[in-house]
């Protein structure tokens, strides 16, 4: 099972801040390629990937879900939560790695028990049929807090494992579409929208705008490790880091960076995006990795084997 964001850090109350003036330089040269292409049983675009207790899982267009096994990637189901083909755009796993949650188009919300193979349908919370872009879950299988972000600008949440009649919602910003959401504690996390905003919560219900002023790029991914340790990936090859007081940008080129994952000790990380771009963080520096694909990459996860996914069922591994 890959590392989960379990580090707890001292809360530092912060207000919105402008981007720091000087961007952190990135290493421009590409590292020797260690990434290889893996075959998959689908040509559908894959939008998200997570490690569960028994290995990596991916979800994508048409409601396809894949699992990485000793024999390679296999399809565990197709057609989405209810079999009607709703695409799945976001995924997350419970803290024990036993249940994979996923969300997608037309209000799709579901969970898959990796031990029993049971598929649970939690779709249309509060009757919503909006497109859902991402999900974050905290807690054990069957007892998780579930947070769903979507096109309506609302976060749908349940503190009772997505059970019927336990859902509520909040609109943290202006109603702009929410691109990504990530929590580091039961009720503490961050969400980004398409209006260049990042919102923070410490109670799972109310949200505070913490920037990013003058970012001038779209936001696509967020990695929340603490209230004073957040990274956002976005357009123009930009990664932003929040330290509780300021946002510091790092310029990695011109590719839109769709996803980002950094260890809680900030020592290592990965971000991926357009044109098969992968950037690898070691210490304070980011370096571009050579990859064997030019396909747009949508998601990345770190583990015993690092995995990135994207258009046309593309999977690259390291």
C-alpha positions in Angstrom: 0.0 0.0 0.0 1.3 3.4 -0.9 2.0 6.1 1.7 -1.1 7.9 3.0 -1.1 11.5 4.2 -1.1 10.7 7.9 1.4 13.2 9.3 -0.2 15.6 11.7 1.3 19.1 12.0 0.6 22.1 14.2 -2.3 24.2 12.9 -1.3 27.6 11.5 -4.2 29.9 10.8 -3.6 31.7 7.6 -5.4 34.2 5.3 -5.2 34.6 1.6 -1.8 35.6 0.3 -0.2 36.6 -2.9 2.2 34.5 -4.8 5.8 35.0 -3.8 7.7 37.2 -6.2 10.6 34.8 -7.1 9.8 31.4 -8.5 11.8 28.4 -7.4 14.0 27.3 -10.3 13.6 23.7 -11.6 16.3 21.5 -13.1 15.7 21.6 -16.9 17.5 18.5 -18.1 15.6 15.3 -18.4 16.7 12.4 -16.3 17.5 9.0 -17.9 14.2 7.3 -18.5 13.1 4.5 -16.1 9.5 4.7 -17.2 8.1 1.9 -19.3 4.7 1.5 -21.1 2.3 -1.1 -19.6 -0.4 -2.8 -21.6 -4.0 -2.3 -20.5 -7.3 -4.0 -21.6 -8.9 -0.6 -22.5 -8.5 2.2 -25.0 -10.5 4.5 -22.8 -8.9 7.6 -21.2 -7.9 6.8 -17.5 -8.5 9.7 -15.2 -7.3 8.7 -11.7 -5.2 6.0 -10.0 -4.8 4.9 -6.4 -3.1 2.2 -4.4 -5.3 0.0 -2.2 -4.3 -2.7 0.2 -3.8 -5.3 -2.7 -2.3 -3.1 -5.4 -3.0 -0.2 -7.7 -6.4 0.6 -9.2 -7.4 3.0 -12.0 -10.7 4.5 -13.2 -11.7 6.2 -16.4 -14.0 6.9 -19.3 -17.1 4.7 -19.8 -16.9 3.7 -16.1 -14.0 1.4 -16.6 -12.0 0.2 -13.6 -8.7 -1.6 -13.7 -6.5 -3.4 -11.2 -2.7 -4.0 -11.4 -2.0 -7.7 -10.8 1.1 -10.0 -11.1 0.0 -10.7 -14.7 -0.5 -7.0 -15.6 -3.5 -4.7 -15.7 -6.9 -6.4 -15.7 -10.5 -5.0 -15.9 -12.5 -5.5 -12.7 -15.7 -3.8 -14.0 -17.0 -1.7 -16.9 -20.0 0.6 -17.2 -19.5 2.6 -14.0 -21.3 2.3 -10.7 -24.6 1.3 -12.1 -23.6 -0.2 -15.4 -24.9 2.7 -17.5 -21.5 3.8 -18.7 -21.0 7.0 -16.6 -17.4 8.0 -16.7 -15.3 8.0 -13.5 -13.0 11.0 -13.0 -11.7 10.8 -9.5 -10.8 8.1 -6.9 -9.4 7.7 -3.4 -9.0 4.8 -0.9 -9.8 4.5 2.8 -7.0 4.7 5.4 -6.8 0.9 5.7 -6.7 0.5 1.9 -9.7 -1.9 1.9 -12.2 0.3 0.0 -11.8 2.2 -3.2 -14.1 5.2 -3.7 -14.7 6.8 -7.1 -16.9 9.6 -8.6 -17.9 10.7 -12.1 -20.5 12.0 -14.5 -24.2 12.4 -13.8 -23.8 12.2 -10.0 -21.9 8.9 -10.0 -20.5 7.9 -6.6 -19.4 4.4 -5.7 -17.1 2.3 -3.6 -15.5 -1.1 -4.3 -14.5 -3.5 -1.5 -11.1 -4.8 -2.6 -11.4 -7.9 -0.4 -14.9 -9.1 -1.3 -15.3 -7.5 -4.8 -18.6 -5.9 -3.6 -19.6 -2.7 -5.5 -21.6 -0.1 -3.5 -23.7 2.5 -5.2 -23.9 5.9 -3.4 -24.8 8.0 -6.5 -26.8 11.2 -6.6 -26.1 12.5 -3.1 -28.9 15.0 -2.1 -30.4 14.2 -5.5 -27.5 15.8 -7.4 -26.8 14.6 -11.0 -23.8 17.0 -11.5 -20.5 15.8 -12.9 -18.2 15.0 -10.0 -14.5 15.5 -10.6 -12.7 14.2 -7.5 -13.2 12.5 -4.2 -11.3 12.3 -0.9 -12.0 9.8 1.9 -10.7 9.7 5.4 -11.2 6.8 7.9 -11.6 3.1 7.8 -13.7 1.0 5.3 -17.3 1.3 6.3 -16.7 4.3 8.6 -15.2 6.9 6.3 -15.8 10.6 5.9 -16.4 11.2 2.2 -15.9 14.5 0.3 -17.0 14.9 -3.3 -16.1 17.9 -5.6 -17.8 18.7 -8.8 -18.7 21.0 -11.7 -21.5 22.8 -9.7 -18.9 24.4 -7.3 -20.3 22.4 -4.4 -18.6 19.9 -2.1 -21.0 17.0 -1.1 -19.9 15.4 2.1 -21.0 12.6 4.4 -19.5 11.8 7.8 -21.3 8.4 7.8 -19.7 6.5 5.0 -22.0 7.9 2.3 -25.1 6.4 3.8 -28.4 7.7 2.4 -29.8 10.8 4.1 -26.4 11.6 5.6 -25.2 13.8 2.8 -25.0 17.6 2.9 -23.2 20.2 0.8 -21.4 23.5 0.9 -20.3 25.9 -1.8 -16.8 27.2 -0.7 -16.4 29.8 -3.4 -18.3 31.6 -6.2 -19.7 28.4 -7.7 -16.9 27.8 -10.1 -16.2 24.2 -11.0 -14.1 22.3 -8.4 -11.1 20.5 -10.1 -9.6 18.5 -7.2 -9.9 17.9 -3.5 -7.6 16.3 -1.0 -7.8 15.8 2.8 -4.9 15.1 5.2 -7.0 14.5 8.3 -10.6 13.5 9.1 -12.0 17.0 8.6 -9.0 19.0 7.3 -8.1 19.5 3.7 -8.0 21.6 0.6 -9.9 22.0 -2.7 -9.1 24.0 -5.9 -11.5 25.5 -8.4 -11.3 26.8 -12.0 -11.4 30.4 -10.7 -7.8 30.2 -9.5 -8.9 29.7 -5.9 -7.7 27.4 -3.1 -10.0 26.7 -0.1 -9.0 25.2 3.2 -11.2 23.5 5.9 -10.4 22.3 9.4 -14.0 21.1 10.2 -15.1 19.6 6.9 -17.9 22.0 6.7 -16.7 25.6 6.4 -14.0 26.8 4.0 -11.5 29.7 3.9 -10.1 31.2 0.8 -6.3 31.1 1.0 -5.3 32.2 -2.5 -3.8 32.1 -5.0 -3.7 35.8 -6.0 -2.2 36.6 -9.4 -1.6 33.0 -10.3 -2.8 33.5 -13.9 -3.1 29.8 -14.6 -5.7 27.1 -14.2 -5.5 24.8 -11.3 -5.8 21.0 -11.9 -4.4 19.1 -8.9 -3.9 19.4 -5.2 -1.9 17.5 -2.6 -2.8 18.4 1.0 -0.3 17.2 3.6 -1.1 19.8 6.4 -2.7 23.2 6.9 0.8 24.7 6.3 1.9 22.2 3.6 -0.1 22.2 0.3 0.9 21.9 -3.3 -1.2 22.8 -6.3 -0.4 21.8 -9.9 -1.7 23.9 -12.8 -1.3 25.3 -16.3 2.0 26.6 -17.7 3.9 23.9 -15.9 3.5 25.6 -12.6 3.6 24.0 -9.1 2.6 26.2 -6.1 3.6 25.5 -2.5 1.8 26.9 0.5 3.8 27.1 3.8 1.0 28.5 5.9 1.9 32.1 5.0 2.9 32.4 1.4 2.5 30.7 -2.0 5.8 30.0 -3.8 5.6 29.0 -7.5 7.9 26.7 -9.3 8.1 26.9 -13.1 8.5 23.5 -14.8 7.9 24.6 -18.4 4.7 24.9 -20.4 2.7 21.7 -19.9 -0.5 21.7 -18.0 0.2 19.7 -14.9 -2.9 17.6 -14.1 -1.9 15.8 -10.9 0.7 16.0 -8.1 1.7 13.8 -5.2 4.5 14.7 -2.7 5.5 12.8 0.4 4.6 14.3 3.7 8.2 14.9 4.6 8.6 16.9 1.3 11.6 14.8 0.2 10.1 13.2 -3.0 7.2 13.8 -5.4 5.8 13.5 -8.8 3.7 15.7 -11.1 2.4 14.8 -14.6 0.7 16.5 -17.5 0.3 17.2 -21.2 2.5 15.5 -23.8 3.6 12.7 -21.5 5.4 15.1 -19.2 6.6 13.7 -15.8 8.6 15.7 -13.3 10.3 14.1 -10.3 11.0 15.9 -7.1 14.1 15.0 -5.0 14.7 17.4 -2.1 14.1 20.9 -3.2 14.6 20.3 -6.9 12.2 19.1 -9.7 13.7 17.4 -12.7 11.9 16.3 -15.9 11.9 12.5 -16.5 12.1 11.1 -20.0 9.0 9.0 -20.8 8.1 6.7 -23.6 4.8 8.4 -24.4 3.6 11.7 -25.8 0.0 11.1 -24.6 -1.5 13.5 -22.1 -1.2 12.2 -18.6 -4.0 12.7 -16.1 -3.0 11.1 -12.8 0.0 9.8 -10.9 0.5 7.7 -7.8 3.6 6.8 -5.9 4.2 3.3 -4.5 6.5 0.3 -4.9 5.9 1.0 -8.5 5.1 4.6 -9.5 2.2 4.7 -12.0 0.9 7.5 -14.3 -2.2 7.3 -16.5 -3.7 9.2 -19.3 -5.4 9.4 -22.7 -6.2 6.3 -24.7 -5.7 3.9 -21.8 -2.0 5.0 -21.6 -0.1 3.6 -18.5 3.5 4.3 -17.7 5.3 2.7 -14.8 8.6 3.1 -12.9 
